[in-house]
C-alpha cells in the first residue's frame, strides 16, 4: 500500500482550475518531487496534501486513510505531516535546540532532550544547539528547519521550494545532503521545485508538471532519456531538435549521417522525425567527417558548453571537457554518439 496516494485530484479557485485530474503514488521511504515552472500548480498540490486547500474532486490518502475528498477535509493538525517552508520559519527568539524541540510538547523533558539531540546529530548541527537562527548560515538554517520537521516523526514530510533562498552552488550539494538525511531517517517526502538539478539530486521519482497536470511521473533517468512527449523532452535537460527521415529499411537519416536505436511513443510507421540531440551526444572530433562552426561558448569549470551551427543553419549543443578550448567562429569536426535516441514524428 502506498503511503501517499493522490487520485484524480482537482483544485480550483472559483472558475479557475489550478490542478486537473492529478494522480501519483509514493511508497513508504520514497522521495518524490513535483517539478515545473512557476504557476504550473505544484505548490497547490503540496498545500492540498497538507490540508490547506480543499479538493473539488478526487481523493488524497495517507497510509490508506482518505484525508481529502470532495466535501470533506481532515484538518492539517490531524494528518501527522511535517513541513519545511521556503523561508525556514525558524523562531528567531529560540535557539536551535528549542526550535527543534518546539513540536515535542507532549514528551517528557528527558525524552524531548534526547529526541532533539538525536535530530541535531542527524543533520550535523550538534555543536550548534545553543546558537540562534541569525547566527547560522543559510544551509545551517535549512538543516535546523529539517530537524524540527522530522522531530515529531511525521508520516510524510513536505518541502516547499526548500533551497530557493540559497546560492546556486550550495543548492545541489544541500539537496544531496537532505536526501541522505531523509533516507537515514526512513522518511517519506514530497518536495516542489522549479530547479531540475535539485529534483534530480534529491528525488527517487519526479513528476514534470504543466498547467495543473503531471505530464510524466518517473525516475530522473527515465525523464531525461525516455520522455513521453515533446514537452518533457524539452523541459528536462538541454538539447536541439534535428530533422530526420526513416527509409524503407528503418534506417534513420540525418544531415550528420545515420542513427539507430529509435525510441518513439508515436506511430511506428512514421517516416519524418524530429530527433532530440543532447549536448553529450555531440562529440568534437578532429577526424570527424562533419564540421560545424562555434557560435557561442559557456565555461562551466570542468566543461565547456558549445553552441554549434551546421552549414545548413541547424544549431546543436556540445558539452566537452574544458581543455578543448575553441574560439568563437572556429570550424570544428564533430560526430554523433547517441546511446538514447529521443524522437517524435514531425
Short mmCIF file of the C-alpha atoms (twelve columns), coordinates in Angstrom:
data_MODEL
# 
_entry.id   MODEL 
# 
loop_
_atom_site.group_PDB 
_atom_site.id 
_atom_site.type_symbol 
_atom_site.label_atom_id 
_atom_site.label_alt_id 
_atom_site.label_comp_id 
_atom_site.label_asym_id 
_atom_site.label_seq_id 
_atom_site.Cartn_x 
_atom_site.Cartn_y 
_atom_site.Cartn_z 
_atom_site.pdbx_PDB_model_num 
ATOM 1   C CA . UNK A 1   0.000   0.000  0.000   1 
ATOM 2   C CA . UNK A 2   1.307   3.444  -0.949  1 
ATOM 3   C CA . UNK A 3   1.928   5.836  1.927   1 
ATOM 4   C CA . UNK A 4   0.699   8.780  -0.171  1 
ATOM 5   C CA . UNK A 5   -1.854  8.285  -2.920  1 
ATOM 6   C CA . UNK A 6   -3.427  11.092 -4.932  1 
ATOM 7   C CA . UNK A 7   -6.187  10.066 -7.315  1 
ATOM 8   C CA . UNK A 8   -7.849  12.333 -9.903  1 
ATOM 9   C CA . UNK A 9   -7.260  15.450 -7.803  1 
ATOM 10  C CA . UNK A 10  -8.927  18.672 -8.959  1 
ATOM 11  C CA . UNK A 11  -8.393  22.008 -7.204  1 
ATOM 12  C CA . UNK A 12  -9.828  25.272 -8.450  1 
ATOM 13  C CA . UNK A 13  -10.260 28.839 -7.267  1 
ATOM 14  C CA . UNK A 14  -13.681 29.959 -8.430  1 
ATOM 15  C CA . UNK A 15  -13.858 29.076 -12.115 1 
ATOM 16  C CA . UNK A 16  -10.073 28.836 -12.452 1 
ATOM 17  C CA . UNK A 17  -8.844  25.217 -12.463 1 
ATOM 18  C CA . UNK A 18  -5.359  25.059 -10.909 1 
ATOM 19  C CA . UNK A 19  -4.913  21.271 -10.656 1 
ATOM 20  C CA . UNK A 20  -6.692  18.884 -13.011 1 
ATOM 21  C CA . UNK A 21  -7.069  15.091 -12.675 1 
ATOM 22  C CA . UNK A 22  -3.684  14.716 -10.996 1 
ATOM 23  C CA . UNK A 23  -2.613  11.296 -9.772  1 
ATOM 24  C CA . UNK A 24  0.551   9.945  -8.129  1 
ATOM 25  C CA . UNK A 25  1.726   7.426  -5.543  1 
ATOM 26  C CA . UNK A 26  4.627   7.473  -3.087  1 
ATOM 27  C CA . UNK A 27  5.740   4.307  -1.343  1 
ATOM 28  C CA . UNK A 28  6.963   4.375  2.257   1 
ATOM 29  C CA . UNK A 29  10.503  5.778  2.437   1 
ATOM 30  C CA . UNK A 30  10.349  7.167  -1.091  1 
ATOM 31  C CA . UNK A 31  11.197  10.769 -2.010  1 
ATOM 32  C CA . UNK A 32  9.049   12.369 -4.697  1 
ATOM 33  C CA . UNK A 33  9.229   15.731 -6.396  1 
ATOM 34  C CA . UNK A 34  6.848   17.916 -8.377  1 
ATOM 35  C CA . UNK A 35  8.918   19.825 -10.917 1 
ATOM 36  C CA . UNK A 36  7.623   22.672 -13.036 1 
ATOM 37  C CA . UNK A 37  7.660   26.335 -13.889 1 
ATOM 38  C CA . UNK A 38  6.007   28.976 -11.734 1 
ATOM 39  C CA . UNK A 39  2.219   28.792 -11.941 1 
ATOM 40  C CA . UNK A 40  2.015   25.136 -13.008 1 
ATOM 41  C CA . UNK A 41  0.110   24.131 -9.832  1 
ATOM 42  C CA . UNK A 42  2.832   22.259 -7.950  1 
ATOM 43  C CA . UNK A 43  2.589   24.292 -4.733  1 
ATOM 44  C CA . UNK A 44  -1.208  23.986 -4.799  1 
ATOM 45  C CA . UNK A 45  -0.816  20.191 -4.805  1 
ATOM 46  C CA . UNK A 46  1.502   20.432 -1.799  1 
ATOM 47  C CA . UNK A 47  -0.991  22.654 0.040   1 
ATOM 48  C CA . UNK A 48  -3.806  20.215 -0.738  1 
ATOM 49  C CA . UNK A 49  -1.755  17.323 0.663   1 
ATOM 50  C CA . UNK A 50  -1.021  19.377 3.794   1 
ATOM 51  C CA . UNK A 51  -4.729  20.141 4.230   1 
ATOM 52  C CA . UNK A 52  -4.580  23.864 3.431   1 
ATOM 53  C CA . UNK A 53  -6.592  23.597 0.192   1 
ATOM 54  C CA . UNK A 54  -9.836  21.632 -0.327  1 
ATOM 55  C CA . UNK A 55  -10.257 19.223 -3.221  1 
ATOM 56  C CA . UNK A 56  -13.226 19.765 -5.513  1 
ATOM 57  C CA . UNK A 57  -12.797 16.294 -6.986  1 
ATOM 58  C CA . UNK A 58  -10.651 13.224 -6.353  1 
ATOM 59  C CA . UNK A 59  -9.015  11.954 -3.182  1 
ATOM 60  C CA . UNK A 60  -5.813  12.229 -1.157  1 
ATOM 61  C CA . UNK A 61  -4.959  9.254  1.063   1 
ATOM 62  C CA . UNK A 62  -2.257  8.819  3.716   1 
ATOM 63  C CA . UNK A 63  -1.377  5.247  4.706   1 
ATOM 64  C CA . UNK A 64  -4.737  4.089  3.328   1 
ATOM 65  C CA . UNK A 65  -6.789  6.757  5.106   1 
ATOM 66  C CA . UNK A 66  -8.626  9.284  2.938   1 
ATOM 67  C CA . UNK A 67  -7.782  12.765 4.238   1 
ATOM 68  C CA . UNK A 68  -9.221  14.859 1.385   1 
ATOM 69  C CA . UNK A 69  -12.177 14.350 -0.917  1 
ATOM 70  C CA . UNK A 70  -14.979 16.485 -2.310  1 
ATOM 71  C CA . UNK A 71  -16.916 17.937 0.631   1 
ATOM 72  C CA . UNK A 72  -14.628 16.556 3.352   1 
ATOM 73  C CA . UNK A 73  -11.168 17.556 4.534   1 
ATOM 74  C CA . UNK A 74  -9.195  16.306 7.528   1 
ATOM 75  C CA . UNK A 75  -7.580  19.309 9.298   1 
ATOM 76  C CA . UNK A 76  -3.810  19.739 8.841   1 
ATOM 77  C CA . UNK A 77  -3.060  19.113 12.529  1 
ATOM 78  C CA . UNK A 78  -4.686  15.657 12.297  1 
ATOM 79  C CA . UNK A 79  -2.665  14.468 9.290   1 
ATOM 80  C CA . UNK A 80  0.681   13.967 11.073  1 
ATOM 81  C CA . UNK A 81  2.540   15.724 8.265   1 
ATOM 82  C CA . UNK A 82  5.755   17.724 8.650   1 
ATOM 83  C CA . UNK A 83  6.563   20.730 6.506   1 
ATOM 84  C CA . UNK A 84  9.733   22.645 5.607   1 
ATOM 85  C CA . UNK A 85  8.959   26.089 4.252   1 
ATOM 86  C CA . UNK A 86  10.808  28.192 1.700   1 
ATOM 87  C CA . UNK A 87  11.803  30.763 4.345   1 
ATOM 88  C CA . UNK A 88  12.589  28.087 7.021   1 
ATOM 89  C CA . UNK A 89  10.167  29.769 9.520   1 
ATOM 90  C CA . UNK A 90  12.525  29.333 12.468  1 
ATOM 91  C CA . UNK A 91  11.635  31.218 15.649  1 
ATOM 92  C CA . UNK A 92  14.264  33.987 15.977  1 
ATOM 93  C CA . UNK A 93  13.951  34.240 19.776  1 
ATOM 94  C CA . UNK A 94  14.642  30.497 20.311  1 
ATOM 95  C CA . UNK A 95  17.992  28.770 19.963  1 
ATOM 96  C CA . UNK A 96  18.430  25.823 17.599  1 
ATOM 97  C CA . UNK A 97  17.643  23.190 20.250  1 
ATOM 98  C CA . UNK A 98  14.457  24.967 21.310  1 
ATOM 99  C CA . UNK A 99  13.381  25.331 17.676  1 
ATOM 100 C CA . UNK A 100 13.867  21.625 17.044  1 
ATOM 101 C CA . UNK A 101 12.013  20.668 20.218  1 
ATOM 102 C CA . UNK A 102 9.122   23.068 19.669  1 
ATOM 103 C CA . UNK A 103 6.698   20.395 18.417  1 
ATOM 104 C CA . UNK A 104 7.513   17.872 21.146  1 
ATOM 105 C CA . UNK A 105 5.482   19.352 23.980  1 
ATOM 106 C CA . UNK A 106 3.742   16.044 24.780  1 
ATOM 107 C CA . UNK A 107 7.044   14.295 25.559  1 
ATOM 108 C CA . UNK A 108 8.784   14.248 28.922  1 
ATOM 109 C CA . UNK A 109 11.642  16.709 29.419  1 
ATOM 110 C CA . UNK A 110 14.202  13.920 29.197  1 
ATOM 111 C CA . UNK A 111 12.538  12.369 26.164  1 
ATOM 112 C CA . UNK A 112 12.376  15.721 24.407  1 
ATOM 113 C CA . UNK A 113 16.055  16.433 25.115  1 
ATOM 114 C CA . UNK A 114 17.058  13.019 23.766  1 
ATOM 115 C CA . UNK A 115 14.998  13.476 20.612  1 
ATOM 116 C CA . UNK A 116 16.410  16.957 19.994  1 
ATOM 117 C CA . UNK A 117 19.961  15.658 20.410  1 
ATOM 118 C CA . UNK A 118 19.210  12.789 18.027  1 
ATOM 119 C CA . UNK A 119 17.834  15.142 15.346  1 
ATOM 120 C CA . UNK A 120 20.686  17.632 15.669  1 
ATOM 121 C CA . UNK A 121 23.191  14.802 15.291  1 
ATOM 122 C CA . UNK A 122 21.294  13.543 12.242  1 
ATOM 123 C CA . UNK A 123 21.526  16.903 10.444  1 
ATOM 124 C CA . UNK A 124 25.059  17.673 11.652  1 
ATOM 125 C CA . UNK A 125 24.176  20.570 13.963  1 
ATOM 126 C CA . UNK A 126 25.025  19.036 17.331  1 
ATOM 127 C CA . UNK A 127 27.675  21.658 18.233  1 
ATOM 128 C CA . UNK A 128 25.310  24.489 17.319  1 
ATOM 129 C CA . UNK A 129 22.408  23.602 19.616  1 
ATOM 130 C CA . UNK A 130 22.709  26.830 21.622  1 
ATOM 131 C CA . UNK A 131 23.055  29.173 18.663  1 
ATOM 132 C CA . UNK A 132 20.220  31.365 17.420  1 
ATOM 133 C CA . UNK A 133 18.957  31.307 13.817  1 
ATOM 134 C CA . UNK A 134 20.661  34.590 12.894  1 
ATOM 135 C CA . UNK A 135 23.985  33.044 13.897  1 
ATOM 136 C CA . UNK A 136 23.611  30.256 11.310  1 
ATOM 137 C CA . UNK A 137 24.361  30.209 7.589   1 
ATOM 138 C CA . UNK A 138 21.540  29.649 5.135   1 
ATOM 139 C CA . UNK A 139 22.409  25.973 4.764   1 
ATOM 140 C CA . UNK A 140 22.554  25.527 8.531   1 
ATOM 141 C CA . UNK A 141 19.158  27.206 8.934   1 
ATOM 142 C CA . UNK A 142 17.750  24.789 6.364   1 
ATOM 143 C CA . UNK A 143 19.140  21.848 8.327   1 
ATOM 144 C CA . UNK A 144 17.646  23.219 11.554  1 
ATOM 145 C CA . UNK A 145 14.245  23.557 9.872   1 
ATOM 146 C CA . UNK A 146 14.565  19.983 8.593   1 
ATOM 147 C CA . UNK A 147 15.441  18.694 12.068  1 
ATOM 148 C CA . UNK A 148 12.417  20.482 13.561  1 
ATOM 149 C CA . UNK A 149 10.103  18.973 10.922  1 
ATOM 150 C CA . UNK A 150 11.496  15.452 11.454  1 
ATOM 151 C CA . UNK A 151 11.478  15.554 15.275  1 
ATOM 152 C CA . UNK A 152 7.780   14.545 15.721  1 
ATOM 153 C CA . UNK A 153 8.308   11.594 13.324  1 
ATOM 154 C CA . UNK A 154 5.750   12.637 10.699  1 
ATOM 155 C CA . UNK A 155 4.208   10.117 8.326   1 
ATOM 156 C CA . UNK A 156 5.066   12.401 5.438   1 
ATOM 157 C CA . UNK A 157 7.393   15.382 5.045   1 
ATOM 158 C CA . UNK A 158 6.521   18.188 2.601   1 
ATOM 159 C CA . UNK A 159 9.188   20.593 1.344   1 
ATOM 160 C CA . UNK A 160 8.163   23.803 -0.445  1 
ATOM 161 C CA . UNK A 161 10.996  25.126 -2.667  1 
ATOM 162 C CA . UNK A 162 13.353  24.324 0.220   1 
ATOM 163 C CA . UNK A 163 16.577  25.569 -1.374  1 
ATOM 164 C CA . UNK A 164 15.427  28.651 -3.271  1 
ATOM 165 C CA . UNK A 165 16.987  31.090 -0.771  1 
ATOM 166 C CA . UNK A 166 20.434  29.541 -1.116  1 
ATOM 167 C CA . UNK A 167 23.283  30.215 -3.517  1 
ATOM 168 C CA . UNK A 168 23.170  28.126 -6.676  1 
ATOM 169 C CA . UNK A 169 26.410  26.300 -5.825  1 
ATOM 170 C CA . UNK A 170 25.023  25.248 -2.419  1 
ATOM 171 C CA . UNK A 171 21.621  24.052 -3.612  1 
ATOM 172 C CA . UNK A 172 22.594  20.792 -5.283  1 
ATOM 173 C CA . UNK A 173 25.043  19.848 -2.519  1 
ATOM 174 C CA . UNK A 174 22.456  20.516 0.188   1 
ATOM 175 C CA . UNK A 175 19.818  18.608 -1.801  1 
ATOM 176 C CA . UNK A 176 22.118  15.573 -1.762  1 
ATOM 177 C CA . UNK A 177 22.711  16.032 1.969   1 
ATOM 178 C CA . UNK A 178 18.979  16.323 2.701   1 
ATOM 179 C CA . UNK A 179 18.314  13.197 0.641   1 
ATOM 180 C CA . UNK A 180 20.867  11.293 2.712   1 
ATOM 181 C CA . UNK A 181 19.269  12.564 5.938   1 
ATOM 182 C CA . UNK A 182 15.765  11.551 4.829   1 
ATOM 183 C CA . UNK A 183 16.961  8.118  3.723   1 
ATOM 184 C CA . UNK A 184 18.727  7.595  7.046   1 
ATOM 185 C CA . UNK A 185 15.548  8.579  8.888   1 
ATOM 186 C CA . UNK A 186 13.380  6.433  6.564   1 
ATOM 187 C CA . UNK A 187 11.110  9.423  5.952   1 
ATOM 188 C CA . UNK A 188 8.700   9.621  3.025   1 
ATOM 189 C CA . UNK A 189 8.877   13.071 1.456   1 
ATOM 190 C CA . UNK A 190 7.385   15.177 -1.316  1 
ATOM 191 C CA . UNK A 191 9.002   18.407 -2.443  1 
ATOM 192 C CA . UNK A 192 8.201   21.000 -5.079  1 
ATOM 193 C CA . UNK A 193 10.804  22.912 -7.059  1 
ATOM 194 C CA . UNK A 194 11.385  24.634 -10.389 1 
ATOM 195 C CA . UNK A 195 15.045  23.535 -10.413 1 
ATOM 196 C CA . UNK A 196 15.638  20.199 -12.114 1 
ATOM 197 C CA . UNK A 197 19.144  19.878 -10.623 1 
ATOM 198 C CA . UNK A 198 17.591  19.918 -7.139  1 
ATOM 199 C CA . UNK A 199 14.882  17.493 -8.232  1 
ATOM 200 C CA . UNK A 200 17.348  15.027 -9.729  1 
ATOM 201 C CA . UNK A 201 19.777  15.281 -6.791  1 
ATOM 202 C CA . UNK A 202 17.108  14.547 -4.216  1 
ATOM 203 C CA . UNK A 203 14.141  12.588 -5.571  1 
ATOM 204 C CA . UNK A 204 13.512  8.936  -6.392  1 
ATOM 205 C CA . UNK A 205 10.577  9.922  -8.601  1 
ATOM 206 C CA . UNK A 206 9.831   13.216 -10.285 1 
ATOM 207 C CA . UNK A 207 6.591   14.491 -11.777 1 
ATOM 208 C CA . UNK A 208 7.015   17.075 -14.533 1 
ATOM 209 C CA . UNK A 209 4.018   19.408 -14.299 1 
ATOM 210 C CA . UNK A 210 2.384   21.700 -16.827 1 
ATOM 211 C CA . UNK A 211 -0.917  23.568 -16.485 1 
ATOM 212 C CA . UNK A 212 -2.006  21.659 -13.384 1 
ATOM 213 C CA . UNK A 213 -1.264  18.188 -14.731 1 
ATOM 214 C CA . UNK A 214 1.620   15.725 -14.419 1 
ATOM 215 C CA . UNK A 215 2.967   15.035 -17.896 1 
ATOM 216 C CA . UNK A 216 5.259   12.257 -16.664 1 
ATOM 217 C CA . UNK A 217 5.875   10.675 -13.245 1 
ATOM 218 C CA . UNK A 218 9.066   8.656  -13.384 1 
ATOM 219 C CA . UNK A 219 12.684  8.323  -12.290 1 
ATOM 220 C CA . UNK A 220 15.078  11.177 -13.145 1 
ATOM 221 C CA . UNK A 221 16.935  8.816  -15.504 1 
ATOM 222 C CA . UNK A 222 13.804  7.977  -17.480 1 
ATOM 223 C CA . UNK A 223 12.669  11.607 -17.639 1 
ATOM 224 C CA . UNK A 224 15.971  12.511 -19.260 1 
ATOM 225 C CA . UNK A 225 16.402  9.508  -21.534 1 
ATOM 226 C CA . UNK A 226 12.805  8.309  -22.079 1 
ATOM 227 C CA . UNK A 227 10.491  11.354 -22.055 1 
ATOM 228 C CA . UNK A 228 6.906   10.547 -23.020 1 
ATOM 229 C CA . UNK A 229 6.293   13.693 -25.061 1 
ATOM 230 C CA . UNK A 230 7.949   16.755 -26.556 1 
ATOM 231 C CA . UNK A 231 7.172   18.955 -23.549 1 
ATOM 232 C CA . UNK A 232 9.009   16.699 -21.095 1 
ATOM 233 C CA . UNK A 233 11.855  16.166 -23.573 1 
ATOM 234 C CA . UNK A 234 12.339  19.915 -23.990 1 
ATOM 235 C CA . UNK A 235 11.780  20.820 -20.322 1 
ATOM 236 C CA . UNK A 236 14.249  18.327 -18.871 1 
ATOM 237 C CA . UNK A 237 17.885  18.903 -19.712 1 
ATOM 238 C CA . UNK A 238 19.167  20.678 -22.805 1 
ATOM 239 C CA . UNK A 239 19.185  19.839 -26.480 1 
ATOM 240 C CA . UNK A 240 18.219  20.770 -30.020 1 
ATOM 241 C CA . UNK A 241 15.720  19.122 -32.378 1 
ATOM 242 C CA . UNK A 242 17.289  17.694 -35.546 1 
ATOM 243 C CA . UNK A 243 15.203  16.727 -38.571 1 
ATOM 244 C CA . UNK A 244 15.461  13.129 -39.744 1 
ATOM 245 C CA . UNK A 245 13.948  10.729 -42.273 1 
ATOM 246 C CA . UNK A 246 13.360  6.979  -41.949 1 
ATOM 247 C CA . UNK A 247 13.977  4.911  -45.081 1 
ATOM 248 C CA . UNK A 248 12.115  1.732  -46.022 1 
ATOM 249 C CA . UNK A 249 14.683  -0.372 -44.170 1 
ATOM 250 C CA . UNK A 250 14.101  1.555  -40.955 1 
ATOM 251 C CA . UNK A 251 17.408  3.422  -41.111 1 
ATOM 252 C CA . UNK A 252 17.257  6.941  -39.661 1 
ATOM 253 C CA . UNK A 253 18.941  9.523  -41.868 1 
ATOM 254 C CA . UNK A 254 20.069  12.975 -40.703 1 
ATOM 255 C CA . UNK A 255 22.351  15.611 -42.155 1 
ATOM 256 C CA . UNK A 256 25.012  14.208 -39.814 1 
ATOM 257 C CA . UNK A 257 24.655  10.625 -41.051 1 
ATOM 258 C CA . UNK A 258 22.641  7.603  -39.952 1 
ATOM 259 C CA . UNK A 259 21.311  6.865  -36.468 1 
ATOM 260 C CA . UNK A 260 19.928  3.739  -34.826 1 
ATOM 261 C CA . UNK A 261 18.001  2.833  -31.682 1 
ATOM 262 C CA . UNK A 262 14.918  4.969  -32.323 1 
ATOM 263 C CA . UNK A 263 12.523  5.170  -29.406 1 
ATOM 264 C CA . UNK A 264 9.272   6.936  -30.157 1 
ATOM 265 C CA . UNK A 265 5.875   6.950  -28.444 1 
ATOM 266 C CA . UNK A 266 4.049   7.789  -31.664 1 
ATOM 267 C CA . UNK A 267 3.207   5.977  -34.931 1 
ATOM 268 C CA . UNK A 268 5.774   3.200  -35.528 1 
ATOM 269 C CA . UNK A 269 5.276   3.664  -39.277 1 
ATOM 270 C CA . UNK A 270 6.363   7.296  -39.205 1 
ATOM 271 C CA . UNK A 271 8.849   8.421  -41.806 1 
ATOM 272 C CA . UNK A 272 9.585   12.053 -40.876 1 
ATOM 273 C CA . UNK A 273 11.066  12.621 -37.431 1 
ATOM 274 C CA . UNK A 274 12.338  15.273 -35.078 1 
ATOM 275 C CA . UNK A 275 15.223  13.840 -33.072 1 
ATOM 276 C CA . UNK A 276 16.388  15.432 -29.808 1 
ATOM 277 C CA . UNK A 277 20.162  15.669 -29.703 1 
ATOM 278 C CA . UNK A 278 21.549  16.242 -26.202 1 
ATOM 279 C CA . UNK A 279 24.843  18.107 -25.608 1 
ATOM 280 C CA . UNK A 280 26.551  14.862 -24.575 1 
ATOM 281 C CA . UNK A 281 25.514  13.280 -27.909 1 
ATOM 282 C CA . UNK A 282 27.741  15.659 -29.909 1 
ATOM 283 C CA . UNK A 283 31.450  14.818 -29.770 1 
ATOM 284 C CA . UNK A 284 34.154  17.184 -31.015 1 
ATOM 285 C CA . UNK A 285 36.440  15.097 -33.223 1 
ATOM 286 C CA . UNK A 286 39.276  16.461 -35.376 1 
ATOM 287 C CA . UNK A 287 38.867  13.428 -37.616 1 
ATOM 288 C CA . UNK A 288 35.094  13.869 -37.881 1 
ATOM 289 C CA . UNK A 289 33.727  13.995 -41.421 1 
ATOM 290 C CA . UNK A 290 31.166  16.623 -40.465 1 
ATOM 291 C CA . UNK A 291 32.114  20.143 -39.456 1 
ATOM 292 C CA . UNK A 292 30.389  22.902 -37.526 1 
ATOM 293 C CA . UNK A 293 31.226  26.472 -36.562 1 
ATOM 294 C CA . UNK A 294 31.419  27.605 -32.933 1 
ATOM 295 C CA . UNK A 295 28.623  30.126 -32.429 1 
ATOM 296 C CA . UNK A 296 28.889  30.575 -28.649 1 
ATOM 297 C CA . UNK A 297 30.594  29.001 -25.637 1 
ATOM 298 C CA . UNK A 298 29.879  28.890 -21.913 1 
ATOM 299 C CA . UNK A 299 32.641  27.967 -19.474 1 
ATOM 300 C CA . UNK A 300 31.436  25.639 -16.706 1 
ATOM 301 C CA . UNK A 301 34.717  24.907 -14.975 1 
ATOM 302 C CA . UNK A 302 35.444  21.306 -15.915 1 
ATOM 303 C CA . UNK A 303 33.454  21.650 -19.153 1 
ATOM 304 C CA . UNK A 304 32.550  23.986 -21.987 1 
ATOM 305 C CA . UNK A 305 29.022  24.079 -23.387 1 
ATOM 306 C CA . UNK A 306 29.421  24.994 -27.059 1 
ATOM 307 C CA . UNK A 307 26.646  26.203 -29.326 1 
ATOM 308 C CA . UNK A 308 27.493  24.969 -32.820 1 
ATOM 309 C CA . UNK A 309 25.964  25.811 -36.175 1 
ATOM 310 C CA . UNK A 310 25.988  23.410 -39.125 1 
ATOM 311 C CA . UNK A 311 26.352  24.550 -42.764 1 
ATOM 312 C CA . UNK A 312 22.557  24.155 -43.079 1 
ATOM 313 C CA . UNK A 313 21.944  26.649 -40.267 1 
ATOM 314 C CA . UNK A 314 20.900  23.927 -37.810 1 
ATOM 315 C CA . UNK A 315 22.225  24.546 -34.289 1 
ATOM 316 C CA . UNK A 316 23.488  21.890 -31.865 1 
ATOM 317 C CA . UNK A 317 24.883  21.925 -28.325 1 
ATOM 318 C CA . UNK A 318 28.040  20.089 -27.333 1 
ATOM 319 C CA . UNK A 319 29.325  19.534 -23.790 1 
ATOM 320 C CA . UNK A 320 33.049  18.749 -23.730 1 
ATOM 321 C CA . UNK A 321 35.967  18.805 -21.314 1 
ATOM 322 C CA . UNK A 322 37.294  22.341 -20.842 1 
ATOM 323 C CA . UNK A 323 40.759  21.551 -22.198 1 
ATOM 324 C CA . UNK A 324 39.031  21.668 -25.611 1 
ATOM 325 C CA . UNK A 325 39.137  25.462 -25.747 1 
ATOM 326 C CA . UNK A 326 37.873  26.518 -29.174 1 
ATOM 327 C CA . UNK A 327 37.285  30.076 -30.294 1 
ATOM 328 C CA . UNK A 328 34.090  31.726 -31.488 1 
ATOM 329 C CA . UNK A 329 33.888  31.326 -35.259 1 
ATOM 330 C CA . UNK A 330 36.266  28.355 -35.347 1 
ATOM 331 C CA . UNK A 331 35.401  25.358 -37.536 1 
ATOM 332 C CA . UNK A 332 35.477  22.056 -35.636 1 
ATOM 333 C CA . UNK A 333 34.993  18.444 -36.615 1 
ATOM 334 C CA . UNK A 334 32.054  16.661 -34.991 1 
ATOM 335 C CA . UNK A 335 30.359  13.274 -34.798 1 
ATOM 336 C CA . UNK A 336 27.323  11.897 -33.010 1 
ATOM 337 C CA . UNK A 337 27.441  9.280  -30.244 1 
ATOM 338 C CA . UNK A 338 23.800  8.675  -29.392 1 
ATOM 339 C CA . UNK A 339 23.051  5.997  -26.783 1 
ATOM 340 C CA . UNK A 340 19.464  7.050  -26.001 1 
ATOM 341 C CA . UNK A 341 17.679  8.431  -29.013 1 
ATOM 342 C CA . UNK A 342 14.579  10.517 -28.391 1 
ATOM 343 C CA . UNK A 343 12.376  11.014 -31.445 1 
ATOM 344 C CA . UNK A 344 8.837   12.086 -32.267 1 
ATOM 345 C CA . UNK A 345 7.016   12.344 -35.568 1 
ATOM 346 C CA . UNK A 346 7.418   15.741 -37.168 1 
# 
